[in-house]
């Protein structure tokens, strides 16, 4: 399963959008703020959810490796 970030383009998402998202099959909400949701599930299910919610965009979660800043001898 993959993770996706759903971002709302307005001031704050309507509460019923969170209810729709929590009831969506094959998608689990991992974290939520007034303008964003982190969901986990199959890509098709996540994109289907985003298409049902007006004003939301969907992006795959991207994780970055933190660089090692320690000095090395040698």
DOTIFI-785589 format. One record per residue: residue number from 1; residue in one letter; z, x, y of N, C-alpha, C, O in turn. Coordinates in pm, whole numbers. Example, Ala and Ser with C-alpha at 12.3 -4.5 7.8 and 13.67 -1.06 7.14 Angstrom:
kenu num 1, residu a, n_Z 780, n_X 1319, n_Y -569, ca_Z 780, ca_X 1230, ca_Y -450, c_Z 780, c_X 1320, c_Y -330, o_Z 846, o_X 1424, o_Y -332
kenu num 2, residu s, n_Z 708, n_X 1285, n_Y -225, ca_Z 714, ca_X 1367, ca_Y -106, c_Z 787, c_X 1290, c_Y 3, o_Z 804, o_X 1341, o_Y 114
//
This chain:
kenu num 1, residu x, n_Z 0, n_X 84, n_Y -118, ca_Z 0, ca_X 0, ca_Y 0, c_Z 0, c_X 88, c_Y 124, o_Z 56, o_X 198, o_Y 125
kenu num 2, residu x, n_Z -63, n_X 37, n_Y 225, ca_Z -74, ca_X 111, ca_Y 350, c_Z 10, c_X 43, c_Y 458, o_Z 52, o_X -72, o_Y 444
kenu num 3, residu x, n_Z 34, n_X 117, n_Y 564, ca_Z 109, ca_X 63, ca_Y 678, c_Z 14, c_X 49, c_Y 797, o_Z -76, o_X 130, o_Y 818
kenu num 4, residu x, n_Z 37, n_X -57, n_Y 875, ca_Z -45, ca_X -86, ca_Y 992, c_Z 44, c_X -125, c_Y 1108, o_Z 149, o_X -186, o_Y 1091
kenu num 5, residu x, n_Z -1, n_X -88, n_Y 1228, ca_Z 69, ca_X -125, ca_Y 1351, c_Z -12, c_X -236, c_Y 1415, o_Z -131, o_X -221, o_Y 1442
kenu num 6, residu x, n_Z 55, n_X -349, n_Y 1440, ca_Z -6, ca_X -460, ca_Y 1513, c_Z 52, c_X -457, c_Y 1654, o_Z 174, o_X -453, o_Y 1672
kenu num 7, residu x, n_Z -35, n_X -459, n_Y 1752, ca_Z 8, ca_X -449, ca_Y 1892, c_Z -39, c_X -573, c_Y 1967, o_Z -156, o_X -611, o_Y 1957
kenu num 8, residu x, n_Z 52, n_X -634, n_Y 2043, ca_Z 20, ca_X -753, ca_Y 2122, c_Z -22, c_X -711, c_Y 2262, o_Z 39, o_X -622, o_Y 2320
kenu num 9, residu x, n_Z -126, n_X -774, n_Y 2316, ca_Z -180, ca_X -732, ca_Y 2446, c_Z -117, c_X -805, c_Y 2564, o_Z -143, o_X -768, o_Y 2678
kenu num 10, residu x, n_Z -35, n_X -907, n_Y 2541, ca_Z 28, ca_X -980, ca_Y 2651, c_Z 165, c_X -924, c_Y 2685, o_Z 201, o_X -813, o_Y 2643
kenu num 11, residu x, n_Z 242, n_X -1002, n_Y 2762, ca_Z 375, ca_X -957, ca_Y 2803, c_Z 471, c_X -951, c_Y 2684, o_Z 535, o_X -848, o_Y 2661
kenu num 12, residu x, n_Z 481, n_X -1059, n_Y 2610, ca_Z 563, ca_X -1063, ca_Y 2489, c_Z 501, c_X -1167, c_Y 2396, o_Z 457, o_X -1273, o_Y 2439
kenu num 13, residu x, n_Z 499, n_X -1136, n_Y 2270, ca_Z 435, ca_X -1223, ca_Y 2172, c_Z 516, c_X -1351, c_Y 2153, o_Z 639, o_X -1348, o_Y 2156
kenu num 14, residu x, n_Z 448, n_X -1463, n_Y 2133, ca_Z 520, ca_X -1587, ca_Y 2102, c_Z 599, c_X -1574, c_Y 1971, o_Z 554, o_X -1507, o_Y 1878
kenu num 15, residu x, n_Z 714, n_X -1637, n_Y 1965, ca_Z 800, ca_X -1627, ca_Y 1847, c_Z 732, c_X -1680, c_Y 1721, o_Z 758, o_X -1632, o_Y 1610
kenu num 16, residu x, n_Z 644, n_X -1780, n_Y 1737, ca_Z 578, ca_X -1835, ca_Y 1619, c_Z 485, c_X -1733, c_Y 1552, o_Z 454, o_X -1747, o_Y 1434
kenu num 17, residu x, n_Z 440, n_X -1632, n_Y 1626, ca_Z 357, ca_X -1527, ca_Y 1565, c_Z 438, c_X -1448, c_Y 1462, o_Z 385, o_X -1411, o_Y 1358
kenu num 18, residu x, n_Z 564, n_X -1423, n_Y 1492, ca_Z 650, ca_X -1352, ca_Y 1396, c_Z 674, c_X -1438, c_Y 1272, o_Z 679, o_X -1386, o_Y 1161
kenu num 19, residu x, n_Z 687, n_X -1568, n_Y 1292, ca_Z 706, ca_X -1659, ca_Y 1179, c_Z 581, c_X -1662, c_Y 1090, o_Z 592, o_X -1663, o_Y 968
kenu num 20, residu x, n_Z 463, n_X -1664, n_Y 1153, ca_Z 337, ca_X -1662, ca_Y 1077, c_Z 326, c_X -1531, c_Y 999, o_Z 286, o_X -1531, o_Y 883
kenu num 21, residu x, n_Z 361, n_X -1420, n_Y 1065, ca_Z 351, ca_X -1289, ca_Y 1000, c_Z 448, c_X -1278, c_Y 883, o_Z 413, o_X -1223, o_Y 779
kenu num 22, residu x, n_Z 569, n_X -1330, n_Y 898, ca_Z 667, ca_X -1319, ca_Y 789, c_Z 629, c_X -1407, c_Y 670, o_Z 671, o_X -1380, o_Y 557
kenu num 23, residu x, n_Z 550, n_X -1511, n_Y 693, ca_Z 507, ca_X -1599, ca_Y 585, c_Z 375, c_X -1556, c_Y 522, o_Z 331, o_X -1616, o_Y 424
kenu num 24, residu x, n_Z 311, n_X -1455, n_Y 577, ca_Z 180, ca_X -1411, ca_Y 527, c_Z 194, c_X -1349, c_Y 388, o_Z 285, o_X -1270, o_Y 363
kenu num 25, residu x, n_Z 103, n_X -1385, n_Y 298, ca_Z 110, ca_X -1327, ca_Y 163, c_Z 63, c_X -1181, c_Y 162, o_Z -27, o_X -1143, o_Y 236
kenu num 26, residu x, n_Z 125, n_X -1102, n_Y 78, ca_Z 86, ca_X -961, ca_Y 55, c_Z 106, c_X -872, c_Y 177, o_Z 48, o_X -764, o_Y 184
kenu num 27, residu x, n_Z 186, n_X -916, n_Y 274, ca_Z 217, ca_X -835, ca_Y 392, c_Z 367, c_X -843, c_Y 416, o_Z 425, o_X -952, o_Y 415
kenu num 28, residu x, n_Z 429, n_X -729, n_Y 437, ca_Z 573, ca_X -724, ca_Y 463, c_Z 596, c_X -662, c_Y 600, o_Z 542, o_X -556, o_Y 630
kenu num 29, residu x, n_Z 676, n_X -728, n_Y 684, ca_Z 711, ca_X -673, ca_Y 815, c_Z 823, c_X -571, c_Y 795, o_Z 929, o_X -603, o_Y 742
kenu num 30, residu x, n_Z 798, n_X -446, n_Y 837, ca_Z 897, ca_X -340, ca_Y 825, c_Z 980, c_X -326, c_Y 951, o_Z 1098, o_X -294, o_Y 945
kenu num 31, residu x, n_Z 918, n_X -349, n_Y 1067, ca_Z 987, ca_X -336, ca_Y 1196, c_Z 914, c_X -423, c_Y 1297, o_Z 794, o_X -447, o_Y 1285
kenu num 32, residu x, n_Z 990, n_X -472, n_Y 1396, ca_Z 928, ca_X -561, ca_Y 1495, c_Z 995, c_X -542, c_Y 1630, o_Z 1118, o_X -530, o_Y 1639
kenu num 33, residu x, n_Z 914, n_X -539, n_Y 1735, ca_Z 960, ca_X -542, ca_Y 1874, c_Z 885, c_X -657, c_Y 1941, o_Z 798, o_X -717, o_Y 1878
kenu num 34, residu x, n_Z 916, n_X -691, n_Y 2067, ca_Z 845, ca_X -802, ca_Y 2130, c_Z 693, c_X -786, c_Y 2137, o_Z 621, o_X -886, o_Y 2142
kenu num 35, residu x, n_Z 642, n_X -662, n_Y 2136, ca_Z 498, ca_X -641, ca_Y 2149, c_Z 433, c_X -571, c_Y 2030, o_Z 312, o_X -553, o_Y 2029
kenu num 36, residu x, n_Z 512, n_X -532, n_Y 1929, ca_Z 456, ca_X -458, ca_Y 1817, c_Z 521, c_X -499, c_Y 1686, o_Z 636, o_X -543, o_Y 1682
kenu num 37, residu x, n_Z 443, n_X -484, n_Y 1578, ca_Z 495, ca_X -503, ca_Y 1443, c_Z 442, c_X -391, c_Y 1355, o_Z 325, o_X -355, o_Y 1363
kenu num 38, residu x, n_Z 528, n_X -338, n_Y 1272, ca_Z 487, ca_X -243, ca_Y 1169, c_Z 488, c_X -321, c_Y 1039, o_Z 592, o_X -371, o_Y 997
kenu num 39, residu x, n_Z 371, n_X -330, n_Y 975, ca_Z 360, ca_X -406, ca_Y 850, c_Z 309, c_X -317, c_Y 739, o_Z 244, o_X -215, o_Y 763
kenu num 40, residu x, n_Z 342, n_X -357, n_Y 617, ca_Z 297, ca_X -284, ca_Y 499, c_Z 227, c_X -383, c_Y 407, o_Z 274, o_X -494, o_Y 386
kenu num 41, residu x, n_Z 114, n_X -340, n_Y 353, ca_Z 41, ca_X -426, ca_Y 261, c_Z -101, c_X -376, c_Y 241, o_Z -138, o_X -270, o_Y 290
kenu num 42, residu x, n_Z -177, n_X -455, n_Y 170, ca_Z -318, ca_X -422, ca_Y 150, c_Z -393, c_X -439, c_Y 282, o_Z -359, o_X -525, o_Y 363
kenu num 43, residu x, n_Z -494, n_X -356, n_Y 303, ca_Z -568, ca_X -359, ca_Y 430, c_Z -630, c_X -496, c_Y 457, o_Z -623, o_X -545, o_Y 570
kenu num 44, residu x, n_Z -689, n_X -557, n_Y 356, ca_Z -751, ca_X -689, ca_Y 375, c_Z -650, c_X -793, c_Y 420, o_Z -678, o_X -873, o_Y 509
kenu num 45, residu x, n_Z -532, n_X -791, n_Y 360, ca_Z -427, ca_X -888, ca_Y 395, c_Z -377, c_X -864, c_Y 538, o_Z -353, o_X -959, o_Y 612
kenu num 46, residu x, n_Z -361, n_X -737, n_Y 576, ca_Z -314, ca_X -706, ca_Y 711, c_Z -418, c_X -744, c_Y 816, o_Z -384, o_X -798, o_Y 921
kenu num 47, residu x, n_Z -544, n_X -716, n_Y 787, ca_Z -650, ca_X -753, ca_Y 882, c_Z -665, c_X -905, c_Y 891, o_Z -694, o_X -959, o_Y 998
kenu num 48, residu x, n_Z -646, n_X -974, n_Y 780, ca_Z -651, ca_X -1119, ca_Y 780, c_Z -538, c_X -1176, c_Y 867, o_Z -558, o_X -1271, o_Y 943
kenu num 49, residu x, n_Z -419, n_X -1117, n_Y 856, ca_Z -307, ca_X -1159, ca_Y 940, c_Z -338, c_X -1138, c_Y 1088, o_Z -315, o_X -1227, o_Y 1170
kenu num 50, residu x, n_Z -391, n_X -1021, n_Y 1122, ca_Z -423, ca_X -992, ca_Y 1263, c_Z -528, c_X -1088, c_Y 1317, o_Z -525, o_X -1123, o_Y 1435
kenu num 51, residu x, n_Z -621, n_X -1131, n_Y 1233, ca_Z -724, ca_X -1224, ca_Y 1280, c_Z -666, c_X -1364, c_Y 1306, o_Z -722, o_X -1439, o_Y 1385
kenu num 52, residu x, n_Z -555, n_X -1398, n_Y 1242, ca_Z -491, ca_X -1527, ca_Y 1263, c_Z -406, c_X -1530, c_Y 1390, o_Z -376, o_X -1637, o_Y 1442
kenu num 53, residu x, n_Z -367, n_X -1413, n_Y 1439, ca_Z -279, ca_X -1403, ca_Y 1555, c_Z -361, c_X -1363, c_Y 1678, o_Z -407, o_X -1250, o_Y 1687
kenu num 54, residu x, n_Z -378, n_X -1455, n_Y 1771, ca_Z -458, ca_X -1423, ca_Y 1890, c_Z -383, c_X -1326, c_Y 1980, o_Z -262, o_X -1340, o_Y 2001
kenu num 55, residu x, n_Z -456, n_X -1229, n_Y 2034, ca_Z -397, ca_X -1131, ca_Y 2125, c_Z -343, c_X -1007, c_Y 2056, o_Z -288, o_X -919, o_Y 2123
kenu num 56, residu x, n_Z -358, n_X -998, n_Y 1925, ca_Z -307, ca_X -883, ca_Y 1849, c_Z -421, c_X -793, c_Y 1806, o_Z -529, o_X -840, o_Y 1770
kenu num 57, residu x, n_Z -397, n_X -663, n_Y 1809, ca_Z -491, ca_X -565, ca_Y 1754, c_Z -421, c_X -492, c_Y 1640, o_Z -298, o_X -482, o_Y 1637
kenu num 58, residu x, n_Z -499, n_X -440, n_Y 1548, ca_Z -442, ca_X -374, ca_Y 1431, c_Z -495, c_X -232, c_Y 1422, o_Z -613, o_X -206, o_Y 1446
kenu num 59, residu x, n_Z -405, n_X -139, n_Y 1388, ca_Z -440, ca_X 2, ca_Y 1376, c_Z -365, c_X 60, c_Y 1256, o_Z -248, o_X 27, o_Y 1235
kenu num 60, residu x, n_Z -429, n_X 144, n_Y 1177, ca_Z -357, ca_X 209, ca_Y 1067, c_Z -247, c_X 299, c_Y 1123, o_Z -264, o_X 361, o_Y 1228
kenu num 61, residu x, n_Z -134, n_X 306, n_Y 1054, ca_Z -26, ca_X 395, ca_Y 1096, c_Z -71, c_X 539, c_Y 1078, o_Z -130, o_X 574, o_Y 975
kenu num 62, residu x, n_Z -43, n_X 621, n_Y 1176, ca_Z -77, ca_X 763, ca_Y 1169, c_Z 53, c_X 842, c_Y 1177, o_Z 134, o_X 820, o_Y 1266
kenu num 63, residu x, n_Z 72, n_X 933, n_Y 1084, ca_Z 189, ca_X 1019, ca_Y 1086, c_Z 144, c_X 1161, c_Y 1117, o_Z 44, o_X 1209, o_Y 1064
kenu num 64, residu x, n_Z 220, n_X 1227, n_Y 1203, ca_Z 187, ca_X 1362, ca_Y 1244, c_Z 290, c_X 1459, c_Y 1188, o_Z 410, o_X 1430, o_Y 1186
kenu num 65, residu x, n_Z 243, n_X 1573, n_Y 1145, ca_Z 330, ca_X 1679, ca_Y 1098, c_Z 390, c_X 1752, c_Y 1218, o_Z 317, o_X 1792, o_Y 1308
kenu num 66, residu x, n_Z 520, n_X 1769, n_Y 1219, ca_Z 585, ca_X 1842, ca_Y 1328, c_Z 564, c_X 1990, c_Y 1304, o_Z 593, o_X 2040, o_Y 1195
kenu num 67, residu x, n_Z 514, n_X 2062, n_Y 1406, ca_Z 488, ca_X 2205, ca_Y 1385, c_Z 618, c_X 2284, c_Y 1373, o_Z 720, o_X 2249, o_Y 1433
kenu num 68, residu x, n_Z 611, n_X 2390, n_Y 1297, ca_Z 726, ca_X 2480, ca_Y 1283, c_Z 728, c_X 2572, c_Y 1404, o_Z 636, o_X 2651, o_Y 1424
kenu num 69, residu x, n_Z 834, n_X 2563, n_Y 1484, ca_Z 841, ca_X 2643, ca_Y 1607, c_Z 931, c_X 2764, c_Y 1593, o_Z 956, o_X 2836, o_Y 1689
kenu num 70, residu x, n_Z 981, n_X 2786, n_Y 1470, ca_Z 1064, ca_X 2905, ca_Y 1449, c_Z 980, c_X 3031, c_Y 1457, o_Z 864, o_X 3033, o_Y 1417
kenu num 71, residu x, n_Z 1040, n_X 3135, n_Y 1510, ca_Z 970, ca_X 3265, ca_Y 1514, c_Z 977, c_X 3330, c_Y 1378, o_Z 1079, o_X 3324, o_Y 1309
kenu num 72, residu x, n_Z 867, n_X 3394, n_Y 1339, ca_Z 859, ca_X 3459, ca_Y 1210, c_Z 842, c_X 3609, c_Y 1231, o_Z 769, o_X 3653, o_Y 1319
kenu num 73, residu x, n_Z 910, n_X 3686, n_Y 1150, ca_Z 899, ca_X 3832, ca_Y 1156, c_Z 800, c_X 3876, c_Y 1048, o_Z 808, o_X 3833, o_Y 933
kenu num 74, residu x, n_Z 710, n_X 3961, n_Y 1087, ca_Z 620, ca_X 4013, ca_Y 985, c_Z 484, c_X 4005, c_Y 1024, o_Z 396, o_X 4046, o_Y 947
//
